[in-house]
Amino acid sequence: MQVPDVPRRFGCHERTIYRLQSRFRHTGSVKDLARSGRSRKTTPREERYIVTSSRRERFMPATKLAQRLRHATGTRISAYTARNRLRASRLRARLPYKGVPLSAIHRLLRLIWARRYSRWLRNQWKRVVFTDESKFNLDLADGRIRVWRRRGERLDPANVIECDNYGSGSVMICGGISHQGKTELVTVQNRLNAARNCEEIILPIVVPYRITHDVTPLGTHNTFWRKTTSTHLMGCEITRCVANRTHVGLSWS
């Protein structure tokens, strides 16, 4: 096939064929050469400054990073550019983990708690009942929900979540598990405090369960284990309440 016949075969201009032929002769390929493109707005030093500032203050938004760079170096960039520099360093904007505020005393007590029970044997763990509660919302979760959409699609029905501003209610279920089985589930009405947890869950549900299922107890005390928080000092109240009935409560906060 002659060169003039190629354009008619592929439906392109004759100059295109000659240009590809010349490019293949000089480079050994018909691919486009690398172009310089638009020059980068930031220097490598400024990019390191953006990444370092973000790592020092993890909750600083991209708009603040751009403003800080402008005050430090005089370079004006957009928040989008700042995000691109962070993404290039494998930093992504994610939802933070919500942890319980712990003081030095809290950390010390948890360390003592961990060291005390780290050497327990299997027979000792078999005597433990783990109790906890779970909240179920009737509409949406309490956390933040994201949707993948394009610009201008905010009001598209596929991207809208229907919810009641005043909430549609929730239900809280409490129960326990152990090596021998599980307790009955208890539906908690209204808010759960230390006194209600002791009188409505621990004494009528957990304590009879331990007496029934603890076939080969070690020692004179049964044991239950419950996750506690610093909001209402539930662990201390439960420990006092149950200890009066020859049961020992374990609290780690």
Buried (B, 14 or more C-beta within 10 A) or exposed (E): EEEEEBBEEEEEEEEEBEEBEEBEEEEEEEEEEEEEEEEEBBEEEBBEBBBEBBEEEEEBBBEBBBBBBEEEBEBEBEBEBBBBBBEEBEBEEEEEEEEEEEEEEBEEBEEEBEEEBEEEEEEEBBBBBBBEBEEEEEEEEEEEEEEEEEEEEEEEEEEEEEEEEEEEEEEBEBBBEBEBEEBEEBEBEEEBEBEBBBEBBBBEBBBEBBEEBBEEBEEEEBBBBBEBEEEBBBBBBBBEBBEEEEBEBBBBB
